[in-house]
Amino acid sequence: MAEPKSPSASGGRLSVARLIAYGLPGLPIGALGVPLFIFLPTFYSQEVGLPLATVGAILLVARLWDVVTDPVIGALSDRSRSRFGRRRPWMLAAVPLLMLSVWMIFRPPEDAGAWHLLGWSLLLYLGWTMIQLPHGAWGAELSDDYDERSRIAGARESCVVIGTLLAAGTPVFLGIEGDVRPGAALGALALALMVVLPLTVGTAAAAVRDHRTAAPNPLPWTESRRLLLRNKPFLRLILAYLINGLANGLPATLFLLFVEHVLVAPERQGLLLFVYFLCGILGVPLWLLVARRLGKHRTWCTAMILNAAIFAIVPLLGAGDADVFLVICIATGLCLGADLTLPSAIQADVVDVDTAQGGGRRTGLYFAFWGMATKMALALAVGIAFGLLDVAGFDAAGTNGDGALLALALLYAGLPVLLKAVAIGLMWRFPLDRDAQGHLRAEILRKDGEVNQETDPCSTDSRM
């Protein structure tokens, strides 16, 4: 059977069926995010019995491991050549590794300690990189159109949010609102991922076409580094992306602790998470529509402004304010769609700058740097949050004084608002809009035509 075609450089649209098939691997990717950043730290500190500072340090080391693996996987996938494409083989190879790692870290043996958490975390993050990074690069290569890239990124990130939503709602689905131990949720998610991982990755690989050959003539490292440093939109975007990622990572890491110790409503943790991510899905179509009028970077900034303005009141909340916090979760959840979808679409545009300057189609390498920024931000969030809470004398398993609770509230909401303001300042005058991206694509097509003419033996001058 003939392999399905994907949009060409002319900017064709993926059919809805192909779009959904491409986005499906986002389900397990998103489902992994909640346990790794919300349930796992609390589980290993409260139920396994490791100190908060130890858990934070281990997860920080595991995320920094991506500093090594991300660029390696990105560069290798860029240079891969096979009849199955550049990106799909990496994703398929990652499935068994990720399944084994998830099982060992989500359902640890009784004698599990710090070394168990560290070793299996390193393998889990490697497998996650081998799926997430090629998946993002694959989507960026499916179309050259400015707005179609938003649609493709929207499909992928919507699946990520749906996966996150399902994972966040696990305590509700299990009927354990009165017994919210993270270990119960982790055990159920491990079982679900054993089915969802191979099913979704296999469906995407079967239904959506991938480039079969690598870009020709890989650049030497010195020239490659020079082009990276000359790509000013890339440098600005990745800095804003890192800062905004840290702003998002702090509340993600501290959510369970904030609801339990500040709001004193541990029985509502599952509901609050579920509502937040549900609103994130509902907000995606709205932000994609706004982006067609305002452009991607201005729309992203608008969402961050609204998010920061709403979140600024969170440090004022206390015991008994769970209903107010539910309204905040709805409002900030609606902003989530823009925060997840639009930066990913802008990433694809920034690669065009590198391609136009002669870097070749190094989508995997660029997505590796963005993956590193994302993971580093979340790793810093865990390290900073747990480290400072430990200094403030916060006890995750006991009672806390006003000073420790204030530290938790400020780390959860106060610091993220300040970080969002910095990211907004970086992106408000971002130079790569729809018109600029159109000029880049025209330049790339012109250079590709010249290369093809030089290498085509039938293109010799007829005037002889």
C-alpha positions in Angstrom: 0.0 0.0 0.0 1.3 3.4 -0.9 2.6 5.6 1.9 0.4 8.6 2.7 1.7 11.9 1.5 2.3 14.9 3.8 2.2 18.5 3.0 4.9 19.7 0.7 7.0 22.8 0.7 4.1 24.6 -0.9 2.3 24.6 2.5 -0.5 22.1 1.9 -2.8 21.1 4.7 -2.8 17.8 6.5 -6.2 16.1 6.5 -7.9 15.9 9.9 -7.3 12.2 10.1 -3.6 12.6 9.4 -3.4 15.5 11.8 -4.9 13.4 14.6 -2.7 10.5 13.8 0.4 12.7 14.0 -0.7 14.2 17.3 -1.5 10.9 19.1 2.0 10.3 20.5 1.4 13.5 22.5 -1.0 11.5 24.7 1.7 9.4 26.5 4.1 12.4 26.4 1.5 14.5 28.2 0.5 11.6 30.6 4.2 11.3 31.6 4.4 15.0 32.5 2.0 14.9 35.4 3.5 12.0 37.3 7.1 13.1 36.7 6.6 16.7 37.9 3.6 16.5 40.2 3.1 13.0 41.6 6.6 11.6 41.6 8.4 14.1 43.8 5.7 13.9 46.5 5.5 10.1 46.2 9.2 9.5 46.7 9.4 12.1 49.6 6.2 11.0 51.4 5.7 7.3 50.7 9.2 6.0 49.8 10.7 8.2 52.5 13.5 10.0 50.8 14.3 13.6 52.0 12.9 16.4 50.0 16.3 17.8 49.2 17.5 14.4 48.0 14.5 13.9 45.6 15.0 17.4 44.2 18.7 16.8 43.7 18.1 13.4 41.9 15.5 14.8 39.6 17.7 17.8 38.8 20.6 15.5 37.9 18.2 13.3 35.7 17.0 16.3 33.8 20.5 17.7 33.3 21.3 14.3 31.7 19.3 15.7 28.8 22.0 18.2 28.2 24.0 15.3 26.8 21.2 13.2 25.2 19.1 15.9 23.5 21.7 17.3 21.1 23.0 13.8 20.4 19.5 12.5 19.5 18.7 15.6 17.6 21.8 15.5 15.4 21.6 11.8 14.8 17.9 12.0 13.8 18.8 14.8 11.4 21.4 12.6 9.8 19.4 9.4 9.7 18.6 7.8 6.4 16.1 5.0 6.0 13.2 3.9 4.0 11.1 4.6 7.1 12.2 8.2 7.5 14.4 10.2 9.9 12.1 10.6 12.9 9.9 7.5 13.0 12.6 4.9 13.7 13.8 6.8 16.8 10.3 7.0 18.2 9.6 3.3 17.6 12.9 2.3 19.2 12.1 4.3 22.3 8.9 2.6 23.1 10.2 -0.6 24.8 12.9 1.4 26.7 10.3 3.9 28.0 7.8 1.2 28.9 10.4 -0.6 31.1 11.6 2.6 32.8 8.1 3.8 33.5 7.2 0.5 35.2 10.3 0.4 37.4 10.1 4.0 38.5 6.3 4.3 39.0 6.0 0.9 40.7 9.3 0.6 42.6 10.2 -2.4 44.8 9.9 -2.1 48.5 13.6 -1.6 49.0 13.9 1.2 46.4 16.1 4.1 47.4 18.0 7.0 45.9 20.0 4.9 43.5 16.9 3.2 42.1 15.3 6.6 41.5 18.4 8.0 39.9 19.2 5.1 37.6 15.7 4.5 36.2 15.1 8.3 35.9 18.1 8.5 33.6 16.8 5.7 31.4 13.2 7.1 31.5 14.4 10.6 30.3 16.5 9.1 27.5 13.4 7.2 26.2 11.2 10.3 26.6 13.7 12.3 24.6 13.8 9.7 21.8 10.0 10.1 21.4 9.4 13.7 22.2 12.2 15.3 20.3 11.8 13.5 16.9 8.0 14.0 17.3 8.4 17.8 17.5 10.9 17.9 14.6 8.7 15.7 12.5 5.8 18.1 12.9 7.9 21.1 12.1 8.8 19.5 8.7 5.2 18.6 7.7 4.5 22.1 6.4 6.3 25.3 5.5 3.2 27.5 6.0 3.1 30.0 8.9 -0.4 29.2 10.0 -0.5 25.5 9.1 2.5 25.1 11.5 0.3 26.5 14.3 -2.4 23.9 13.3 0.1 21.0 13.4 1.6 22.2 16.7 -2.0 22.7 18.1 -2.9 19.1 17.2 0.3 17.8 18.9 0.0 19.9 22.0 -3.8 19.3 22.3 -3.0 15.6 22.6 -0.3 16.4 25.1 -2.9 18.4 27.2 -5.4 15.6 26.8 -2.8 13.1 28.1 -2.0 15.5 30.9 -5.7 15.9 31.7 -6.2 12.1 31.8 -3.2 11.7 34.1 -4.2 14.6 36.3 -7.7 13.1 36.6 -6.5 9.7 37.6 -7.3 10.1 41.3 -10.9 11.1 40.3 -11.2 8.2 37.9 -9.9 5.8 40.6 -12.4 7.1 43.1 -9.7 7.9 45.7 -10.6 11.5 46.4 -10.4 10.6 50.1 -7.1 8.7 49.6 -4.9 10.9 47.4 -1.6 9.1 47.9 0.4 9.7 44.7 1.6 6.1 44.7 -1.9 4.9 43.8 -2.1 7.2 40.8 1.4 6.3 39.7 0.5 2.6 39.7 -2.6 3.1 37.6 -0.7 5.3 35.1 2.0 2.7 34.7 -0.6 0.2 33.6 -2.2 2.6 31.2 1.1 3.6 29.6 1.9 0.0 28.8 -1.0 0.1 26.3 -1.1 3.7 25.2 2.6 4.1 24.3 2.9 1.4 21.6 -0.6 2.0 20.2 -0.2 5.8 19.7 3.4 5.7 18.3 2.5 2.8 16.0 -0.5 4.6 14.7 1.4 7.8 13.9 4.2 5.9 12.2 1.8 4.0 10.0 -0.4 6.9 9.0 1.9 9.9 8.5 4.8 10.3 6.1 8.3 11.1 7.2 11.3 12.4 5.2 13.4 9.4 4.1 16.8 11.1 3.7 18.9 13.4 5.8 19.8 16.9 4.7 22.9 16.8 2.5 26.4 17.9 3.6 26.3 18.2 7.4 28.2 21.3 8.6 31.4 21.1 10.6 30.9 21.9 14.3 32.6 25.3 14.1 30.4 26.4 11.2 27.3 24.9 12.9 28.0 26.8 16.1 28.6 30.1 14.2 25.2 29.8 12.5 23.5 29.0 15.8 25.0 32.1 17.4 24.0 34.3 14.5 20.4 33.2 14.7 19.1 36.0 16.8 15.4 35.0 16.8 16.5 31.6 18.0 18.5 33.0 20.9 15.7 35.3 22.0 13.1 32.6 21.7 15.1 30.0 23.6 15.8 32.4 26.5 12.1 33.4 26.7 11.2 29.7 26.5 13.5 28.8 29.3 12.3 31.6 31.6 8.6 30.8 30.8 9.3 27.1 31.4 10.7 27.9 34.8 7.6 30.0 35.5 5.4 27.1 34.6 7.5 24.4 36.3 7.4 26.0 39.8 3.6 25.7 40.2 3.6 22.3 38.5 6.1 21.0 41.0 4.4 22.5 44.0 0.8 22.1 43.1 0.0 19.1 45.4 1.8 20.7 48.3 0.1 24.1 47.8 -3.4 22.6 47.7 -2.8 20.4 50.7 -0.9 22.7 53.0 -2.0 26.3 52.0 -5.6 25.7 50.8 -6.0 22.7 53.2 -8.1 20.9 50.6 -6.2 17.7 49.7 -9.4 16.0 48.7 -9.8 18.5 45.8 -6.4 18.0 44.2 -7.6 15.7 41.4 -10.6 17.9 40.5 -8.6 21.1 40.4 -5.9 19.5 38.1 -8.6 18.0 35.9 -10.5 21.4 35.5 -7.2 23.2 34.7 -6.1 20.9 31.9 -9.7 20.6 30.5 -9.8 24.4 30.1 -6.4 24.2 28.5 -7.8 22.0 25.7 -10.9 24.2 25.3 -8.6 27.3 24.9 -6.5 25.9 22.0 -8.9 26.7 19.1 -9.5 30.2 20.5 -5.8 31.0 20.6 -5.2 29.6 17.2 -7.9 31.9 15.9 -6.4 34.9 17.6 -2.9 34.0 16.3 -4.2 34.3 12.7 -5.0 37.9 13.4 -2.3 39.0 15.9 0.5 36.7 14.9 1.9 33.9 17.0 4.3 35.8 19.2 1.9 38.6 20.1 -0.8 36.1 20.9 1.5 34.2 23.1 2.5 37.4 25.0 -1.2 38.3 25.4 -1.9 34.9 27.0 1.1 35.3 29.3 -0.1 38.7 30.4 -3.5 37.4 31.3 -2.0 34.4 33.1 0.3 36.5 35.2 -2.4 39.0 36.1 -4.7 36.3 37.3 -2.0 34.3 39.1 -0.8 37.3 41.0 -3.6 37.0 43.5 -2.8 33.3 44.4 -0.3 34.2 47.2 -3.2 36.0 49.0 -5.2 32.7 49.3 -5.3 30.5 52.4 -7.3 27.8 54.1 -10.9 27.6 52.8 -10.2 29.4 49.5 -10.4 26.3 47.3 -13.5 27.6 45.4 -11.7 30.8 44.6 -8.7 28.8 43.4 -11.0 26.7 41.2 -12.0 29.9 39.4 -8.3 30.8 39.0 -7.6 27.3 37.6 -10.4 27.8 35.0 -9.0 31.2 33.9 -5.4 30.3 33.8 -6.2 26.9 32.2 -7.8 28.8 29.2 -4.4 30.5 28.8 -2.6 27.2 28.8 -3.5 26.4 25.2 -1.5 29.4 23.9 1.3 28.7 26.2 1.8 25.2 25.0 0.9 25.5 21.3 2.3 28.8 20.0 5.9 28.6 21.1 6.1 25.2 19.4 4.9 26.7 16.2 7.4 29.6 16.5 10.2 27.1 16.9 9.5 25.7 13.4 9.8 29.3 12.0 13.1 29.9 13.7 14.6 26.8 12.0 13.9 28.6 8.7 16.4 31.3 9.7 19.1 28.7 10.0 18.1 26.9 6.8 18.1 30.2 4.8 21.6 31.0 6.2 23.0 27.7 4.9 22.6 25.4 7.9 20.7 22.7 6.1 17.5 21.3 7.6 18.6 20.8 11.2 15.2 20.7 12.7 16.1 17.9 15.1 19.1 19.8 16.5 17.1 22.9 17.0 14.3 21.0 18.8 17.0 19.4 20.9 18.0 22.8 22.2 14.3 23.6 22.9 13.9 20.3 24.6 16.9 21.0 26.7 15.5 24.4 27.7 12.2 22.9 28.6 13.7 20.1 30.7 16.3 22.3 32.3 13.6 24.8 33.3 11.5 22.0 35.0 14.7 20.6 36.6 15.6 24.0 38.0 12.0 24.3 39.2 12.3 21.1 41.2 15.7 21.9 42.5 14.9 25.5 43.4 11.5 24.8 44.9 12.5 21.8 47.1 15.8 23.3 48.0 14.3 26.6 49.2 11.4 24.9 51.0 14.0 22.8 52.8 15.8 25.9 53.9 12.5 27.5 55.0 11.9 24.5 57.2 8.9 23.2 55.3 7.8 19.6 56.2 5.9 17.9 53.4 4.6 15.2 55.8 3.9 17.3 58.9 2.6 20.7 60.0 4.2 24.0 59.1 4.3 27.5 60.5 3.3 30.7 58.8 6.8 31.4 57.5 7.1 28.0 55.8 3.6 28.4 54.2 4.4 31.9 53.0 7.6 30.5 51.3 5.5 27.8 49.6 2.9 30.4 48.4 5.6 32.8 47.0 7.5 30.0 45.3 4.2 28.6 43.9 2.8 31.9 42.5 4.8 35.0 43.3 8.1 34.1 41.5 6.3 32.7 38.4 4.6 36.0 37.9 7.9 37.9 37.8 9.4 35.3 35.5 6.4 35.6 33.1 7.0 39.4 33.0 10.6 38.8 31.8 9.5 36.4 29.1 6.8 38.8 27.8 9.5 41.6 27.5 11.7 39.3 25.4 8.9 38.2 23.0 6.8 41.3 22.5 8.9 42.7 19.7 10.0 39.4 18.3 11.1 40.0 14.7 9.9 36.8 13.0 6.2 37.4 12.0 4.2 36.1 9.2 5.7 38.4 6.5 9.3 37.7 7.6 8.7 34.0 7.6 7.2 34.2 4.1 10.4 35.9 2.9 12.5 33.2 4.5 10.6 30.5 2.8 11.0 32.2 -0.6 14.7 32.5 0.0 15.0 28.8 0.9 13.0 27.8 -2.1 15.2 29.9 -4.4 18.4 28.4 -2.9 17.0 24.9 -3.2 16.2 25.6 -6.9 19.7 26.7 -7.5 21.2 23.6 -5.9 18.9 21.3 -7.8 19.8 23.1 -11.0 23.5 22.7 -10.3 23.1 19.0 -9.5 20.7 18.1 -12.3 22.6 16.8 -15.4 19.6 17.8 -17.6 19.9 21.4 -16.6 23.0 22.2 -18.7 22.9 25.4 -20.8 21.4 24.6 -24.3 23.3 27.4 -25.9 26.3 25.4 -27.2 
